Amino acid sequence: MKHLTIIVPNGENNLSSISGAYEIFNKANNYWKENLKKELFIIQLAGIAEKVEFNGGLFTVKPHLNISAIEKTNLIIIPSLNHNYKLALKDNELLIEWLEKQYKNGAEIATICTGAFMLAASGMLNGRSCSTHWSVTENFRMMFPKVSLQIDKLITDENGIYTNGGAYSFLNLMLYLIEKYYDRQTAIYCSKVFQIEMDRNTQSEFAIFTGQKKHDDEVVLQAQEYIEKNIAEKITIEDLSTKYNVSRRNFDRRFIKATGNTPIEYSQRVKIETAKKSFETNRKTINEVMYEVGYSDVKAFREVFRKITGMSPLEYKGKYYKDAVLNV
């Protein structure tokens, strides 16, 4: 029998990712028991406090046991810390040390949403890929520069460490883990019971691009503002480096260091974010929006749009505009 430990950190965290993980794995266990006459996991909630309050005391979770009582476990799930991750790191130092010890002892660890901050604080994500909620990208990169943040990915899987994107996308991570530990059929069963879409692998369509501006490179800040104010223009690196009197190579290097994107990638994301908002709010055709954000080639626009959102412009408009006019 394997052991699954769902962590209940101290502090005001996310109750749904704790209860959701517990319910889905229990459902998988019951399905496994009905078909194979045995359970795969002993599932327990564990923390460093006897009880933890949520939503201003409206709900209370009482872990089954203290982490000090667990010598060895097979799989650990860290819930979302909401946006209280900085406080959570201070209040859960013992838990972070325990996570590192368990991983060295063979446990696999999965983080939900901003739970990645807790794992990153241990140093276990250094040099590895990681996902988290798109809205905390800037802070995560500033706090943990040694982690390879892959914000477009819904799930990362590397050396027994799993991370996932934001909010209720943790349901897809649960299906992923169930398929890995149980089998495909059990994952499909759980997807049908809880009505979770199978095999989602990106959170790109949900991300709202705002641009990384928490840096002190004044030239790059000016370039960002110029790009954002001139959506319809076709801007090249040469144009920008000349405008700000910086060599092309040096400008490119500084821009990447400050924002995490090349100037071209930044320009593309700004244009596509504008296009997304247009598709969501009006009846303009694909071509009309394309021209407004500085593209004249339909194929190129579609390719960049799909690369950034994971969907075609037509699919995006059809999904997010209630009275979509599906014509090009």
TORKOL-80315 format. One line per 8 residues: number of its first residue (from 1); their letters; for each residue z, y, x of N, C-alpha, C. Coordinates in pm, whole numbers. Each point is the difference from the previous one (the first is absolute). Layout:
! TORKOL-80315
NUM	a	Z/Y/X/Z/Y/X/Z/Y/X | ...
This chain:
! TORKOL-80315
1	mkhltiiv	0/-119/84/0/119/-84/0/125/88 | -96/90/-25/-5/126/74/91/103/-65 | 34/103/79/86/107/-50/-78/132/-5 | 4/67/-115/-58/133/-16/114/99/-21 | 2/104/84/104/102/-9/-64/132/-40 | 38/52/-116/-47/132/-45/112/100/31 | -32/96/84/101/93/48/33/107/-106 | 128/32/-11/46/112/-84/63/103/93
9	pngennls	-77/95/50/54/98/96/101/93/-67 | 86/60/79/89/102/-51/-80/126/-33 | 45/74/-100/-67/124/-33/-81/-10/-128 | -54/112/-42/-81/8/-122/-142/-45/32 | -28/-127/-25/-130/-56/35/-78/-35/-127 | -95/-91/11/-87/-32/-111/39/-132/-64 | 50/6/-121/48/-119/-70/-114/-93/-39 | -113/56/-43/-109/-84/-52/-55/-94/105
17	sisgayei	-5/44/126/-55/-88/104/98/-112/36 | 128/20/-28/98/-107/20/-8/-100/-115 | 12/52/-123/-3/-89/-117/-136/-65/-18 | -108/74/31/-134/-55/-14/-24/-115/94 | 39/17/126/-16/-107/99/82/-123/-42 | 121/25/-49/89/-110/-43/-61/-76/-118 | -52/71/-98/-55/-64/-120/-127/-80/32 | -89/59/79/-127/-68/29/23/-126/82
25	fnkannyw	86/7/99/25/-121/81/76/-105/-81 | 86/41/-90/66/-98/-87/-101/-69/-92 | -97/78/-48/-104/-58/-85/-83/-101/79 | -33/33/125/-75/-92/87/82/-126/26 | 130/18/23/88/-114/25/5/-93/-121 | 9/58/-120/5/-81/-123/-131/-74/-22 | -112/67/28/-131/-64/-15/-12/-117/98 | 46/22/121/-2/-103/104/86/-119/-42
33	kenlkkel	116/31/-59/93/-105/-43/-59/-82/-114 | -67/67/-94/-61/-71/-113/-110/-95/45 | -74/40/103/-115/-81/43/31/-98/111 | 90/38/91/30/-87/114/143/-52/-1 | 74/34/-106/136/-47/-20/97/49/109 | -31/114/61/91/57/100/-26/149/13 | 103/71/46/-15/141/28/-31/19/147 | -74/108/32/-34/25/139/104/88/69
41	fiiqlagi	54/99/-74/91/97/58/137/2/-68 | 102/24/78/127/51/-50/-13/152/12 | 11/70/-112/-27/144/-3/132/76/-17 | 31/88/95/126/73/-4/-20/148/32 | 79/84/-67/8/141/35/113/16/100 | -23/80/104/103/18/103/3/145/46 | 121/46/34/14/136/48/123/14/86 | 44/125/20/120/24/80/111/64/-86
49	aekvefng	-28/12/-129/100/51/-94/13/-97/-117 | 116/1/-67/22/-90/-113/-88/37/-119 | -30/127/-14/-90/44/-107/-68/130/42 | -120/21/-54/-78/120/30/-47/60/-132 | 21/128/-18/-40/67/-124/-140/60/11 | -71/2/-113/-136/52/-6/-10/100/-115 | -95/91/13/-28/98/-106/126/72/-47 | 72/53/99/118/79/-32/112/-79/-65
57	glftvkph	8/-129/31/106/-84/-55/-36/-68/-130 | -122/23/-47/-43/-63/-126/-9/-151/13 | -44/-46/120/-10/-144/27/80/-33/125 | 49/-123/5/75/-47/117/-50/-139/39 | -19/-21/128/-39/-132/51/115/-54/85 | 38/-124/-30/104/-67/77/-66/-115/79 | -21/18/129/-63/-105/80/78/-132/-8 | -72/-110/13/65/-132/-2/97/-15/117
65	lnisaiek	-36/58/115/83/-16/118/-25/111/101 | 88/9/98/-15/96/108/-92/-58/108 | -74/84/65/-93/-50/104/75/-75/110 | 127/33/21/78/-67/106/18/-149/-29 | -18/-39/-127/16/-142/-38/-129/-79/20 | -108/68/39/-129/-67/16/-29/-21/148 | 9/-124/43/-31/-30/140/-151/-8/23 | -70/-58/-97/-145/-16/16/-68/4/-137
73	tnliiips	-111/71/-7/-81/5/-121/-146/-11/40 | -87/-35/-95/-142/-19/32/-86/121/-29 | 32/69/-110/-80/116/-40/94/110/-51 | -23/121/50/80/116/-41/-92/102/-65 | 43/54/-114/-76/106/-67/84/127/1 | -57/107/56/66/132/2/-61/84/-111 | 78/49/-94/-55/77/-112/-40/142/42 | -61/70/-92/-34/140/23/128/84/9
81	lnhnykla	-3/97/90/113/92/14/-27/129/-75 | -103/-1/-86/-46/121/-66/-28/107/105 | 45/123/-22/-18/104/101/133/34/67 | 93/-96/-9/131/20/62/10/-74/133 | -114/-20/65/-3/-87/118/82/54/117 | 6/131/19/78/54/113/148/-29/-19 | 51/21/-122/140/-29/-28/26/-150/7 | -96/-78/-48/15/-146/0/13/-54/142
89	lkdnelli	-73/57/94/7/-47/139/139/23/59 | 64/111/-38/135/30/49/103/-93/-63 | -20/-34/-126/99/-78/-75/-14/-151/18 | -104/-43/72/-27/-144/8/-24/-49/142 | 72/58/96/-19/-38/140/32/-148/23 | 107/-50/-64/35/-142/14/-110/-90/-55 | -61/44/-109/-108/-76/-62/-122/-5/90 | -31/111/62/-115/7/92/21/-93/119
97	ewlekqyk	121/-1/54/32/-92/112/-13/-145/-44 | 44/-28/-122/-7/-136/-53/-145/-45/-18 | -85/90/-46/-143/-31/-17/-63/-41/132 | 31/76/104/-55/-30/132/47/-137/49 | 127/-30/-23/57/-129/41/-68/-114/-74 | -19/16/-132/-61/-106/-80/-147/-23/39 | -71/107/30/-140/-15/41/-9/-77/131 | 86/31/94/3/-71/128/37/-146/-21
105	ngaeiati	71/-27/-111/43/-137/-30/-102/-77/-85 | -117/62/-24/-108/-71/-69/-31/44/-141 | 76/94/-55/-26/46/-137/-125/86/-6 | -72/-8/-111/-108/94/-27/55/112/-87 | -59/119/14/52/117/-71/-112/72/-72 | 23/34/-127/-97/75/-80/64/131/-45 | -71/111/16/53/128/-45/-82/52/-117 | 68/63/-92/-63/59/-118/-1/152/14
113	ctgafmla	-117/60/-10/-13/146/-3/73/65/118 | 95/91/-27/71/70/107/105/-86/68 | 15/-124/-41/84/-94/72/-47/-17/143 | -127/35/26/-56/-8/135/77/89/97 | 60/108/-50/79/88/88/117/-75/62 | 61/-89/-79/114/-75/50/-42/-96/110 | -113/-65/-20/-48/-95/101/-48/75/124 | -67/113/-20/-47/79/113/116/52/84
121	asgmlngr	112/32/-65/116/52/71/59/-103/96 | -26/-127/-27/50/-107/87/-86/-17/125 | -120/59/-3/-93/-15/112/-93/-118/-14 | 20/-81/-104/-81/-122/-15/-146/28/-35 | -29/122/-47/-138/33/-36/-76/70/113 | 66/27/109/-67/68/111/-120/-81/49 | -116/66/6/-121/-68/45/-64/-88/-104 | 53/3/-123/-52/-84/-107/-54/84/-115
129	scsthwsv	-79/-64/-84/-56/68/-117/105/5/-111 | -10/102/-82/98/19/-107/-62/85/-110 | 41/-27/-125/-38/85/-112/127/49/-67 | -13/107/-77/111/52/-79/-61/91/-107 | 81/74/-71/-54/88/-103/-79/113/65 | -118/30/-54/-87/101/59/67/137/7 | 95/29/-89/60/134/-5/96/29/115 | 42/-105/74/95/23/110/-67/-18/136
137	tenfrmmf	-132/3/2/-76/-23/122/43/91/115 | 7/129/-26/32/96/106/136/-27/61 | 102/-17/-84/135/-23/50/10/-131/76 | -68/-104/-49/6/-129/67/-59/11/139 | -116/63/11/-66/12/131/83/84/96 | 67/101/-51/84/84/86/123/-77/48 | 59/-80/-86/121/-74/34/-27/-123/85 | -117/-63/-24/-29/-126/69/-142/2/60
145	pkvslqid	-22/80/102/-135/14/59/-54/-126/65 | 86/-97/28/-45/-123/66/-52/-105/-98 | 12/30/-130/-46/-94/-103/-142/37/-42 | -86/-100/-15/-138/23/-44/-5/2/-152 | 12/119/-57/4/14/-145/-140/-15/-60 | -16/-97/-90/-127/-29/-65/16/34/-148 | -6/127/-32/40/45/-133/-97/-44/-109 | -124/-34/34/-95/-45/-101/27/-143/-46
153	klitdeng	67/-77/85/22/-140/-32/114/-18/-99 | -21/-91/-92/104/-30/-97/105/-92/61 | -45/-94/84/89/-98/63/-40/-18/146 | 99/-5/89/-26/-41/138/78/-129/26 | -54/-83/86/59/-131/30/-18/-22/149 | 110/10/75/-11/-9/145/127/-61/60 | -16/-117/59/110/-66/72/127/-16/-85 | -18/-42/-125/116/-25/-85/63/125/-59
161	iytnggay	-70/112/10/46/124/-62/-105/48/-99 | 43/25/-123/-90/44/-107/45/139/-47 | -96/88/-18/32/130/-58/-99/28/-112 | 37/93/-89/-94/32/-107/5/147/-36 | -94/41/-84/-14/140/-38/109/46/-94 | -34/94/-87/102/68/-76/28/-54/-139 | 121/35/-48/41/-19/-138/-19/-144/-49 | -67/-16/-114/-9/-134/-61/-107/-89/62
169	sflnlmly	-61/45/109/-90/-91/72/79/-113/64 | 136/10/0/80/-110/53/-24/-129/-78 | -46/12/-124/-29/-119/-79/-111/-82/63 | -97/70/61/-108/-71/69/50/-68/127 | 95/65/68/61/-63/117/74/-127/-41 | 68/2/-114/72/-118/-45/-98/-116/-24 | -114/30/-65/-100/-105/-22/-53/-54/133 | -20/91/94/-49/-39/133/98/-97/68
177	liekyydr	128/32/-8/102/-86/62/14/-132/-74 | -12/5/-132/10/-123/-79/-115/-94/33 | -119/54/13/-113/-84/38/21/-59/139 | 57/78/90/20/-46/137/108/-107/8 | 110/17/-76/112/-93/9/-11/-117/-99 | -54/27/-119/-17/-106/-100/-144/-49/10 | -86/50/-87/-143/-32/7/-76/97/-90 | -132/-10/3/-86/91/-77/25/-13/-150
185	qtaiycsk	18/-121/-46/18/-22/-143/127/65/-52 | 107/-5/79/125/64/-40/-17/151/-5 | -74/55/96/-25/144/1/-81/42/-122 | -101/-81/-35/-82/31/-119/86/-6/-126 | 86/-99/-8/90/-12/-115/87/126/-14 | 59/43/110/86/120/-3/-81/125/-34 | -124/6/50/-84/117/-31/-28/7/-150 | -14/-116/-64/-27/-3/-144/125/33/-80
193	vfqiemdr	113/-53/42/125/24/-72/38/148/6 | -9/58/121/41/140/18/-117/98/-13 | -121/-55/-23/-121/80/-16/-23/93/119 | -1/-60/119/-26/71/124/-137/-39/50 | -79/98/38/-135/-28/50/7/-74/133 | -72/-109/12/-3/-79/122/-89/65/107 | 36/-26/126/-85/31/116/-34/148/17 | 86/87/-45/-18/142/34/33/18/147
201	ntqsefai	-81/74/74/25/15/143/-4/143/51 | -7/97/-91/-2/140/44/74/87/-100 | 60/108/51/60/100/-88/-77/132/10 | -120/-9/58/-79/120/29/-28/84/-124 | -32/-64/-112/-39/77/-118/116/83/-56 | 124/-37/36/116/71/-53/47/114/91 | -44/-1/125/47/100/96/-55/138/-32 | 86/101/17/-42/139/-15/5/62/138
209	ftgqkkhd	-116/36/53/-6/51/137/41/146/4 | 102/32/79/47/138/14/-13/52/141 | -25/-89/95/-17/44/139/132/17/72 | 5/-50/122/120/8/83/6/139/63 | 100/78/-40/12/137/53/135/28/62 | 80/-104/17/129/18/65/-16/-16/150 | -73/92/58/-20/2/145/-8/146/42 | 0/25/131/4/138/48/-125/41/77
217	devvlqaq	-112/-70/-25/-126/38/65/-71/101/-90 | 9/127/35/-51/108/-84/-152/-9/-18 | -70/-41/104/-146/-11/-9/-39/-107/-102 | 68/-113/4/-29/-109/-93/34/43/-143 | 111/70/-19/37/50/-133/-109/92/-56 | -51/88/85/-108/90/-43/-125/-79/-38 | -30/-102/79/-117/-84/-29/19/-76/-131 | 120/-50/-26/27/-68/-126/-21/93/-119
225	eyieknia	52/121/12/-15/97/-108/-147/35/-22 | -75/11/109/-143/32/-11/-75/-112/-73 | 31/-125/37/-64/-115/-65/31/-1/-150 | 125/25/-35/44/-7/-139/-55/115/-85 | -32/113/63/-53/114/-73/-153/-1/-9 | -61/-90/75/-147/-6/3/-50/-140/-33 | 43/-49/-117/-29/-136/-43/-150/-29/-3 | -80/98/-44/-143/-23/-20/-80/3/129
233	ekitiedl	61/42/109/-73/10/127/-3/-133/74 | -107/-22/74/-10/-116/88/52/45/136 | 122/-36/30/67/46/122/-4/-108/106 | -39/37/121/-3/-95/112/112/34/98 | 29/-96/88/100/24/104/-45/115/90 | -132/4/28/-53/106/84/25/137/-63 | -18/9/-132/23/126/-70/145/46/18 | 92/-94/-19/142/34/6/45/32/142
241	stkynvsr	-41/-82/97/42/24/138/-54/132/52 | -124/35/-40/-57/129/39/73/114/-68 | 30/-17/-127/68/104/-77/136/36/61 | 70/-101/51/134/23/54/3/-2/153 | -120/5/59/-15/14/145/76/-108/79 | -16/-125/-46/60/-115/65/-110/-102/27 | 7/-69/114/-102/-100/29/1/-107/-108 | -114/-60/-26/-11/-100/-106/98/-113/22
249	rnfdrrfi	5/-51/122/87/-114/31/147/36/-18 | 39/117/48/139/43/-10/38/27/-145 | -93/61/-76/27/27/-141/21/-129/-78 | -87/-97/25/10/-130/-68/135/-65/32 | 39/3/126/126/-62/43/119/68/-67 | 0/132/1/111/75/-60/8/-22/-151 | -115/-7/-66/-3/-19/-144/58/-136/-38 | -39/-103/73/50/-135/-27/149/-7/23
257	katgntpi	47/60/109/143/-2/33/82/69/-109 | -52/111/-53/75/79/-98/-4/-59/-140 | -114/-56/-40/-18/-41/-141/-11/-149/-23 | -30/-76/105/-22/-144/-18/-141/-34/-42 | -84/103/-17/-142/-18/-36/-88/73/98 | -123/-49/16/-98/79/72/-40/117/-91 | -60/106/55/-44/111/-85/-96/-44/-110 | -90/-94/33/-97/-48/-99/72/-78/-110
265	eysqrvki	94/-87/38/76/-76/-99/79/95/-91 | 58/102/60/78/97/-78/-90/71/-102 | -115/43/47/-95/68/-88/-43/-92/-114 | -27/-127/33/-42/-97/-102/110/-19/-104 | 124/-13/45/111/-23/-93/24/121/-90 | -14/120/56/15/121/-81/-109/6/-107 | -123/-30/39/-112/4/-94/16/-107/-110 | 39/-119/40/14/-109/-97/118/27/-94
273	etakksfe	108/59/50/113/33/-87/-43/102/-105 | -83/97/40/-52/98/-94/-90/-68/-103 | -84/-93/47/-89/-73/-90/80/-82/-100 | 107/-65/45/85/-80/-88/56/85/-113 | 52/117/35/58/88/-102/-105/45/-100 | -122/22/49/-108/41/-88/-37/-113/-96 | -7/-122/51/-32/-116/-85/108/-23/-105 | 125/31/34/112/-25/-91/6/101/-115
281	tnrktine	-58/118/21/26/110/-94/-121/56/-74 | -123/-37/37/-114/59/-70/-116/-98/-16 | -104/45/-68/-113/-85/-35/-116/10/99 | 22/61/113/-108/16/98/-51/-136/47 | -128/-6/30/-61/-124/48/38/-24/146 | -31/-119/47/25/-35/139/-74/96/93 | -125/27/-33/-80/90/84/57/141/5 | 43/50/-114/55/136/-4/123/12/89
289	vmyevgys	88/-96/-10/122/1/81/-35/-18/147 | -94/-86/27/-42/-27/137/-45/128/70 | -85/78/-68/-49/126/57/113/100/19 | 94/3/-92/110/95/8/90/-23/121 | 7/-124/45/86/-30/116/-80/-16/129 | -124/46/-3/-75/10/124/-84/-119/41 | -29/-90/-94/-88/-114/31/-133/17/-72 | -107/-40/66/-132/5/-62/-65/-138/-7
297	dvkafrev	64/-96/65/-51/-137/4/92/-88/-85 | -53/-53/-110/80/-81/-93/59/-122/70 | -80/-66/81/46/-121/68/117/31/93 | -13/108/77/106/38/94/128/34/-76 | -14/74/-111/116/38/-80/71/-123/-56 | -78/-94/-52/58/-122/-56/74/-80/108 | -60/-9/118/60/-78/108/133/60/44 | 5/132/15/124/65/42/104/-9/-111
305	frkitgms	-41/18/-124/92/-8/-114/63/-139/-8 | -82/-103/14/51/-137/-7/91/-31/118 | -37/49/118/81/-23/119/141/56/-17 | 11/117/-63/128/68/-13/79/-48/-121 | -67/-28/-111/71/-37/-124/-4/-148/-32 | -94/-73/61/-16/-142/-34/-81/-21/-126 | -58/108/-55/-78/-8/-123/-124/88/15 | -102/-27/-81/-117/88/-3/34/122/-83
313	pleykgky	-73/112/15/23/117/-85/-9/-33/-149 | -97/-84/-34/-20/-39/-140/121/-77/-53 | 50/-94/79/117/-79/-40/123/89/-15 | 15/92/93/116/89/-4/-2/88/-125 | -115/59/-28/-13/86/-117/24/-81/-128 | -55/-120/-4/17/-85/-117/145/-39/-24 | 77/-10/107/138/-44/-11/96/115/-31 | -27/118/55/98/108/-9/-38/116/-91
321	ykdavlnv	-125/5/-48/-36/104/-94/-16/-60/-138 | 83/43/-92/5/-63/-132/-135/-1/-71 | -70/111/3/-129/9/-67/-114/-4/101 | 9/-96/94/-95/-6/111/-144/-7/-45 | -84/81/63/-144/-6/-22/-56/-77/118 | -27/-125/-19/-37/-86/111/-149/7/31 | -38/114/55/-138/13/42/-6/72/135 | -102/-28/73/-18/59/132/-103/107/-8
